[in-house]
Amino acid sequence: MARIFVVGSGVVGTATGKGFLHAGHKVTFVDVDEARLAALRSEGLDARDGLDLRAEPSSFVILTLPTPNVGHAYDLTAFERGTASVGEALRESYESHVVVVRSTVPPGTAEGLVQPLLERHSGKKAGEGFTVASNPEFLRAASAVEDFRHPWMTVIAARSTRTRERLGELLQPFGGDIRYFSNPAEAELIKCAHNIYNATKISFWNEMWLVSRELGLELEPIAQTVARSAEGSINPLYGIRGGAAYGGVCLPKDTQGFLGVADSIGLRLPLLKAVVEVNDRMTLEAGRPAGSPASSAA
């Protein structure tokens, strides 16, 4: 049985904590929202307004703090404040703890922000009193508890081999495909790319919906057929290499040509236009000598 503290007890934190409780671990929820704490306590759960590690064994401290966007940036105010409070708790502990970043954060946050904050507020160095890891969540709000208990993918990243092993031992019983990485930034980028990919796919089909509507066509049977005909839909590895333009004959021809179709019916397709612009940039990158500044392609 592991000792686990969930710092930040919103949808993700609550689902995470309840999942670990169901697996037989000892879990404490930590939050600053009194209403949220009262709701958790009403369910008989251990919920506190602060983290106290003084009498605790070596534990997992899981950060599930909010990281909303403000315009084109993540607002890490609450995340930083919560991380600092963990550092203060570490100062009073004689044990070594694993601090796990589970929130969705910009790549580089675990080592560029969390670790320095913990060191500053604890007076300890990473590896001497605590280690830092990334374990991004892949939970859907409507089914977060079930998604945690039955994951299809688990990503674990830490510089410390032993930390990766410990997290693997904690999470492996839940099942699913587990992927290990040595750099937390890799796991953080995986989570961001995961969400952005889904958003892009939805946006693509919304653009096709606009075209279908203008042409008097029903999108659903068209989309269902493309979902089975396009290699990008049926082959998960298709197109994920990166660093090269799509090239060939059909893809450049049809992406360019379809923008003309959209113009002819009075539609703007910004996503498709961006697809062409990215491909053109990669074509330029391929022709640039090694070491040339990337800004010259802008």
C-alpha positions as CSV (number, residue, x, y, z in Angstrom):
1,M,0.0,0.0,0.0
2,A,1.4,3.4,-1.0
3,R,0.9,6.7,0.8
4,I,-0.4,9.2,-1.7
5,F,-1.3,12.9,-1.4
6,V,-3.3,14.5,-4.2
7,V,-2.6,18.3,-4.2
8,G,-5.5,20.0,-6.1
9,S,-8.8,18.1,-5.9
10,G,-10.8,19.2,-8.9
11,V,-12.1,16.7,-11.5
12,V,-8.6,15.2,-12.2
13,G,-7.5,15.2,-8.6
14,T,-10.6,13.6,-7.3
15,A,-10.6,10.9,-10.0
16,T,-7.0,10.2,-9.4
17,G,-7.4,10.0,-5.6
18,K,-10.5,7.8,-5.8
19,G,-8.8,5.5,-8.3
20,F,-5.9,5.0,-5.9
21,L,-8.3,4.5,-3.0
22,H,-10.1,1.8,-5.0
23,A,-6.8,0.0,-5.5
24,G,-6.2,-0.1,-1.7
25,H,-3.8,2.8,-1.2
26,K,-4.0,5.4,1.6
27,V,-5.0,8.8,0.0
28,T,-5.3,12.3,1.3
29,F,-6.8,15.0,-0.8
30,V,-5.4,18.5,-0.4
31,D,-7.1,21.7,-1.6
32,V,-7.7,25.3,-0.6
33,D,-11.4,25.4,-1.7
34,E,-13.5,24.9,1.5
35,A,-16.6,23.8,-0.5
36,R,-14.6,21.2,-2.3
37,L,-13.1,19.9,0.9
38,A,-16.5,19.7,2.5
39,A,-17.9,17.7,-0.4
40,L,-15.0,15.2,-0.2
41,R,-15.4,14.9,3.6
42,S,-19.1,14.3,3.1
43,E,-18.1,11.1,1.2
44,G,-15.9,10.0,4.1
45,L,-12.7,10.9,2.3
46,D,-9.6,12.4,4.0
47,A,-9.5,15.9,2.8
48,R,-7.2,18.7,4.2
49,D,-6.5,22.3,3.5
50,G,-2.7,21.9,3.7
51,L,0.0,19.3,3.1
52,D,1.8,18.0,6.2
53,L,4.6,15.4,5.6
54,R,6.2,15.5,9.0
55,A,5.0,12.2,10.3
56,E,4.5,10.5,6.9
57,P,6.6,7.7,5.3
58,S,8.1,8.1,1.8
59,S,5.1,9.2,-0.3
60,F,3.8,10.2,-3.7
61,V,2.7,13.8,-3.9
62,I,0.7,14.2,-7.0
63,L,0.1,17.7,-8.4
64,T,-3.3,18.0,-10.1
65,L,-3.5,21.8,-9.8
66,P,-5.4,24.0,-12.3
67,T,-3.5,25.4,-15.3
68,P,-6.0,27.4,-17.3
69,N,-5.2,29.4,-20.3
70,V,-5.2,33.2,-20.5
71,G,-5.2,34.0,-24.2
72,H,-2.3,32.2,-25.8
73,A,-0.6,31.3,-22.5
74,Y,-1.0,28.9,-19.6
75,D,-1.8,30.6,-16.3
76,L,0.4,28.8,-13.8
77,T,-0.4,31.0,-10.8
78,A,-2.3,28.4,-8.8
79,F,0.1,25.7,-10.0
80,E,3.1,27.6,-8.7
81,R,1.4,28.4,-5.4
82,G,0.5,24.8,-4.8
83,T,4.0,23.6,-5.8
84,A,5.6,26.1,-3.4
85,S,3.4,24.7,-0.6
86,V,4.7,21.2,-1.4
87,G,8.2,22.6,-1.1
88,E,7.5,24.0,2.4
89,A,6.1,20.6,3.5
90,L,9.2,18.9,2.2
91,R,11.3,21.1,4.4
92,E,9.7,19.5,7.5
93,S,10.1,15.9,6.3
94,Y,12.9,13.5,7.0
95,E,11.8,11.1,4.3
96,S,12.3,11.3,0.5
97,H,9.1,11.8,-1.6
98,V,8.2,11.6,-5.3
99,V,6.5,14.7,-6.6
100,V,4.5,13.9,-9.6
101,V,3.3,16.5,-12.1
102,R,0.0,15.3,-13.4
103,S,-1.5,18.6,-14.5
104,T,-1.3,19.6,-18.2
105,V,1.7,22.0,-18.3
106,P,4.0,23.5,-20.9
107,P,6.9,21.2,-21.9
108,G,9.8,21.8,-19.5
109,T,7.7,22.7,-16.5
110,A,8.7,19.8,-14.2
111,E,12.4,20.6,-14.4
112,G,12.3,24.3,-15.3
113,L,9.7,25.4,-12.7
114,V,8.6,22.6,-10.3
115,Q,12.1,21.4,-9.3
116,P,13.5,24.9,-8.7
117,L,10.4,25.9,-6.7
118,L,10.7,22.7,-4.6
119,E,14.4,23.3,-4.0
120,R,13.9,26.9,-3.0
121,H,11.0,26.3,-0.6
122,S,12.3,23.0,0.9
123,G,16.0,24.0,1.2
124,K,16.8,20.6,-0.4
125,K,18.2,19.5,-3.7
126,A,16.4,17.1,-6.1
127,G,17.6,13.6,-5.3
128,E,18.1,14.5,-1.7
129,G,14.7,14.6,-0.1
130,F,12.6,14.5,-3.2
131,T,12.5,13.5,-6.9
132,V,10.4,14.9,-9.7
133,A,8.4,13.0,-12.2
134,S,5.7,13.5,-14.9
135,N,2.6,11.4,-15.3
136,P,0.2,13.3,-17.4
137,E,-3.5,12.5,-17.2
138,F,-5.6,11.3,-20.1
139,L,-9.0,11.6,-18.5
140,R,-12.4,12.7,-19.9
141,A,-14.4,14.9,-17.6
142,A,-17.6,12.8,-18.0
143,S,-15.9,9.5,-17.1
144,A,-12.8,10.6,-15.2
145,V,-13.0,8.0,-12.4
146,E,-13.5,5.1,-14.8
147,D,-10.8,6.4,-17.2
148,F,-8.3,6.4,-14.3
149,R,-9.2,2.9,-13.2
150,H,-9.1,1.6,-16.8
151,P,-6.4,3.6,-18.7
152,W,-5.6,2.9,-22.3
153,M,-2.3,4.7,-22.0
154,T,0.0,5.6,-19.1
155,V,3.1,7.8,-19.6
156,I,5.8,8.0,-16.9
157,A,8.9,10.2,-17.1
158,A,11.7,10.9,-14.6
159,R,15.4,11.4,-14.7
160,S,15.7,8.9,-11.8
161,T,15.5,5.2,-12.9
162,R,14.2,4.2,-9.4
163,T,11.5,6.9,-9.6
164,R,10.3,5.6,-12.9
165,E,10.3,2.0,-11.5
166,R,8.3,3.1,-8.4
167,L,5.7,4.9,-10.5
168,G,5.5,1.9,-12.8
169,E,4.9,-0.4,-9.8
170,L,2.2,2.0,-8.6
171,L,0.4,2.3,-11.9
172,Q,1.0,-1.0,-13.6
173,P,-1.9,-2.8,-11.8
174,F,-4.4,-0.5,-13.5
175,G,-3.5,-2.0,-16.9
176,G,-3.1,-0.2,-20.2
177,D,0.0,0.5,-22.3
178,I,2.8,2.0,-20.2
179,R,5.4,4.2,-21.9
180,Y,8.6,5.3,-20.0
181,F,10.7,8.4,-20.7
182,S,13.8,9.8,-19.0
183,N,13.0,13.4,-19.7
184,P,9.8,14.9,-18.1
185,A,9.5,17.4,-21.0
186,E,8.8,14.5,-23.3
187,A,5.8,13.4,-21.2
188,E,4.6,17.0,-21.0
189,L,4.8,17.5,-24.8
190,I,2.9,14.2,-25.3
191,K,0.0,15.5,-23.2
192,C,-0.1,18.8,-25.0
193,A,0.2,17.1,-28.5
194,H,-2.5,14.6,-27.4
195,N,-5.1,17.4,-26.8
196,I,-4.0,19.6,-29.7
197,Y,-4.2,16.6,-32.1
198,N,-7.8,15.9,-31.0
199,A,-8.7,19.6,-31.3
200,T,-7.2,19.7,-34.8
201,K,-9.1,16.6,-36.0
202,I,-12.4,18.1,-34.7
203,S,-11.6,21.4,-36.4
204,F,-10.8,19.6,-39.7
205,W,-14.1,17.9,-39.8
206,N,-15.9,21.1,-38.9
207,E,-14.3,22.7,-42.0
208,M,-15.5,19.8,-44.1
209,W,-19.0,20.2,-42.5
210,L,-19.0,23.8,-43.7
211,V,-18.1,22.7,-47.2
212,S,-20.7,20.0,-47.2
213,R,-23.4,22.4,-46.1
214,E,-22.6,24.8,-48.9
215,L,-22.7,22.0,-51.4
216,G,-25.9,20.5,-50.1
217,L,-24.2,17.3,-49.0
218,E,-24.7,15.2,-45.8
219,L,-21.4,15.0,-44.0
220,E,-21.9,11.9,-41.8
221,P,-21.7,9.2,-44.4
222,I,-18.8,11.1,-46.1
223,A,-16.9,11.3,-42.9
224,Q,-17.5,7.7,-41.9
225,T,-16.2,6.6,-45.3
226,V,-13.1,8.7,-45.1
227,A,-12.5,7.3,-41.6
228,R,-12.1,3.9,-43.3
229,S,-10.5,5.0,-46.6
230,A,-7.8,7.5,-45.5
231,E,-4.5,5.9,-44.3
232,G,-4.2,8.7,-41.8
233,S,-7.3,7.3,-40.1
234,I,-6.6,3.6,-40.1
235,N,-2.8,3.6,-39.7
236,P,-1.8,5.3,-36.3
237,L,1.8,5.6,-37.5
238,Y,0.9,7.4,-40.8
239,G,2.4,10.9,-41.1
240,I,3.9,11.1,-37.6
241,R,7.6,11.2,-38.5
242,G,7.9,15.0,-38.7
243,G,10.6,17.1,-40.3
244,A,9.5,16.5,-43.9
245,A,6.9,17.9,-46.3
246,Y,4.1,15.6,-47.5
247,G,5.4,15.8,-51.1
248,G,4.3,13.4,-53.8
249,V,1.6,14.4,-56.3
250,C,-1.9,14.0,-54.7
251,L,-1.5,15.7,-51.4
252,P,0.0,19.0,-52.6
253,K,-2.3,19.1,-55.6
254,D,-5.5,18.5,-53.6
255,T,-4.7,20.7,-50.6
256,Q,-3.9,23.6,-52.9
257,G,-6.8,22.9,-55.3
258,F,-9.4,22.5,-52.6
259,L,-8.6,26.0,-51.3
260,G,-9.8,27.1,-54.7
261,V,-13.0,25.1,-54.3
262,A,-13.6,26.8,-51.0
263,D,-13.0,30.2,-52.5
264,S,-15.5,29.4,-55.3
265,I,-18.3,28.9,-52.7
266,G,-17.3,31.8,-50.5
267,L,-15.7,29.8,-47.7
268,R,-12.5,30.5,-45.7
269,L,-10.8,27.3,-44.5
270,P,-8.0,28.6,-42.2
271,L,-7.0,25.1,-41.0
272,L,-6.5,23.9,-44.6
273,K,-4.6,27.1,-45.5
274,A,-2.3,26.5,-42.4
275,V,-1.7,22.9,-43.6
276,V,-0.4,24.2,-46.9
277,E,1.7,26.9,-45.2
278,V,3.3,24.4,-42.9
279,N,4.1,22.0,-45.8
280,D,5.6,24.9,-47.8
281,R,7.8,25.8,-44.8
282,M,9.0,22.2,-44.5
283,T,9.9,22.2,-48.2
284,L,12.0,25.3,-47.6
285,E,13.6,23.7,-44.5
286,A,14.6,20.7,-46.5
287,G,16.5,22.9,-49.1
288,R,18.3,25.0,-46.5
289,P,22.0,24.1,-45.7
290,A,22.6,22.7,-42.2
291,G,23.1,25.4,-39.7
292,S,21.2,28.1,-41.5
293,P,18.9,30.2,-39.3
294,A,15.3,29.0,-39.3
295,S,14.0,32.5,-39.2
296,S,15.0,32.9,-42.9
297,A,12.0,30.6,-43.8
298,A,9.5,32.8,-42.1
